[in-house]
Amino acid sequence: MSGTKENRYKQLIEHIFFDPAFGSYKPGTTEISFTRPDIERAAAALAIELPKNVGDVLYAIRYRTDMPKQIVDTQPEGEEWIIEGDGRARYKFALVPINRIVPNRDLATIKVPDATPEIIGAYALNDEQALLARVRYNRLIDVFLAVTAYSLQSHMRTSVAGIGQIEIDEVYVGLDRHGVQYVIPVQAKGGKDQLSVVQTKQDLGCCAEKFPDLVCRTVSAQFMDDERIAMFELTVQDGRVCVVDEKHYRLVPANQIGVDELRAYRR
């Protein structure tokens, strides 16, 4: 995101957070509700041109960049402000425990023979699309979760009661050797995007509503800066995102996996 766009978005969010016309922050406040039209009103008040997709303002603040410094300065120690969906075209600032999911760089790396068609690598348009394609073609969901999984839909957009409209990067369905069936929402993060408690909660809520008879296992995949792919299975406990499992994979030509490595994996 360009610096100019980032600054405009932060100005809008900061205006909504502090302006009395929008509910406004006061010491001790833990939630501030607002609506999508409030973003348009804030833009008019600040004479800021909105993007065609107003939702990009919220997406950027939730997943790509930090909250404005003035908002961060109101956070009690150990807590932070996030923006959650609160129904159709409704949102809220919510004060929650600080929660960061980042790859453990000391974790061992597992080499996987790269089955990605070269033409996919040549034409993938962004990090997220490239990551989803690599996960799909190399069956990393199957490898990571030890289930047989099938991609059901990419970029699933739907509405969830009490949350509003959401988008899941990709949804898989699968089953294990005992016949247990699963729904697996996948977040894909590349570049500076961060794994998010907001998105994990949304994914769990969506699966509970849309797939009530399937076991939900939420997965996040993230490119690391050395081309490894970090895979996380996540859950939410007491309002925090917790890591159930984490593995790191490197996609390589098959002839780059040596006998010693294969023996090490068996151990």
Summary of the structure (lengths in Angstrom):
residues: 267
radius of gyration: 20.2
end to end distance: 44.3
largest distance: 66.8
contacts: 787
relative contact order: 0.13
helix: 34%
strand: 33%
